[in-house]
């Protein structure tokens, strides 16, 4: 998050959160919501169509999400470009985030 210009306090708060991610689909319309005790954020989209997104840390970006097999790939374009891959692996989703040469991941377990 530091690489994206997120301030220290927000980074520390974000690193302690254990958010719940909900992904729903109706026809070709998707909705993704991430909620925690700190903040709830979300966005709606159609695969392959760019949309404007406000990230949890308040940045305005243009995102495009595509499906590649069992992976949902999101490209966020703003001051920096961020690549987010969400892969279904058994009973969880592995989220891999890449900014510049840095890569991090977070796992979400199906409940």
C-alpha positions as CSV (number, residue, x, y, z in Angstrom):
1,X,0.0,0.0,0.0
2,X,2.9,2.3,0.6
3,X,3.9,2.0,-3.0
4,X,0.5,3.3,-3.9
5,X,0.9,6.4,-1.7
6,X,-1.4,5.2,1.1
7,X,-0.6,6.9,4.3
8,X,0.9,5.1,7.3
9,X,-2.2,5.1,9.5
10,X,-4.4,3.7,6.8
11,X,-1.8,1.0,5.9
12,X,-1.6,-0.1,9.5
13,X,-5.4,-0.2,9.9
14,X,-5.8,-2.1,6.6
15,X,-3.2,-4.7,7.5
16,X,-5.0,-5.6,10.7
17,X,-8.4,-6.0,9.1
18,X,-9.9,-9.4,8.2
19,X,-12.5,-8.3,5.6
20,X,-15.4,-10.4,4.2
21,X,-15.5,-10.4,0.4
22,X,-18.8,-11.0,-1.3
23,X,-19.0,-11.5,-5.1
24,X,-22.5,-11.8,-6.7
25,X,-23.5,-12.3,-10.3
26,X,-26.8,-11.5,-12.0
27,X,-26.7,-12.2,-15.7
28,X,-23.6,-10.4,-17.0
29,X,-23.6,-8.0,-14.1
30,X,-21.2,-8.5,-11.1
31,X,-21.0,-6.9,-7.7
32,X,-18.0,-7.1,-5.4
33,X,-18.2,-5.9,-1.8
34,X,-15.5,-6.0,0.8
35,X,-16.6,-5.3,4.4
36,X,-14.8,-5.1,7.7
37,X,-15.2,-3.4,11.1
38,X,-13.2,-0.5,9.6
39,X,-14.9,0.1,6.3
40,X,-17.2,-1.4,3.6
41,X,-16.5,-0.7,0.0
42,X,-17.8,-2.1,-3.3
43,X,-18.3,-1.7,-7.0
44,X,-20.4,-3.1,-9.8
45,X,-19.1,-4.1,-13.2
46,X,-19.5,-6.1,-16.4
47,X,-16.6,-8.2,-17.6
48,X,-14.3,-6.4,-20.1
49,X,-15.9,-3.0,-19.6
50,X,-13.9,-0.2,-18.0
51,X,-15.5,1.5,-15.0
52,X,-14.5,4.2,-12.5
53,X,-13.7,2.9,-9.0
54,X,-12.9,4.5,-5.7
55,X,-10.5,2.2,-3.9
56,X,-10.8,1.5,-0.2
57,X,-8.0,4.1,0.4
58,X,-9.8,6.8,-1.6
59,X,-7.9,6.7,-4.9
60,X,-9.9,7.2,-8.1
61,X,-8.9,4.6,-10.7
62,X,-10.3,3.2,-14.0
63,X,-10.7,-0.6,-13.7
64,X,-11.3,-3.3,-16.2
65,X,-12.0,-6.9,-15.1
66,X,-11.8,-10.0,-17.3
67,X,-12.1,-13.8,-16.6
68,X,-9.3,-16.1,-17.6
69,X,-10.2,-19.7,-16.6
70,X,-10.9,-19.6,-12.9
71,X,-9.1,-16.3,-12.5
72,X,-10.8,-12.9,-12.3
73,X,-8.1,-10.4,-13.5
74,X,-8.5,-6.7,-12.6
75,X,-6.4,-3.9,-14.0
76,X,-6.6,-0.6,-12.1
77,X,-5.2,2.5,-13.9
78,X,-4.5,5.6,-11.8
79,X,-1.3,7.3,-10.7
80,X,0.1,3.8,-10.7
81,X,-1.2,0.7,-12.5
82,X,-2.2,-2.2,-10.2
83,X,-3.0,-5.8,-11.3
84,X,-5.2,-7.9,-9.1
85,X,-5.8,-11.6,-9.7
86,X,-8.5,-13.4,-7.8
87,X,-8.2,-17.2,-8.2
88,X,-10.7,-19.8,-7.0
89,X,-8.7,-22.6,-5.3
90,X,-10.9,-25.2,-3.7
91,X,-12.8,-23.5,-0.8
92,X,-11.0,-20.2,-0.9
93,X,-10.1,-17.3,-3.2
94,X,-6.4,-16.3,-3.4
95,X,-6.0,-12.6,-4.2
96,X,-2.7,-11.6,-5.7
97,X,-1.9,-7.8,-6.0
98,X,1.0,-6.5,-8.1
99,X,2.3,-2.9,-8.1
100,X,5.6,-2.2,-9.9
101,X,7.9,-5.1,-8.9
102,X,6.0,-5.8,-5.6
103,X,3.6,-8.7,-5.2
104,X,1.4,-9.5,-2.1
105,X,-1.4,-11.9,-1.5
106,X,-4.5,-12.4,0.7
107,X,-6.6,-15.5,1.0
108,X,-10.4,-15.5,1.5
109,X,-12.0,-18.7,2.8
110,X,-15.5,-19.6,1.6
111,X,-18.1,-19.4,4.4
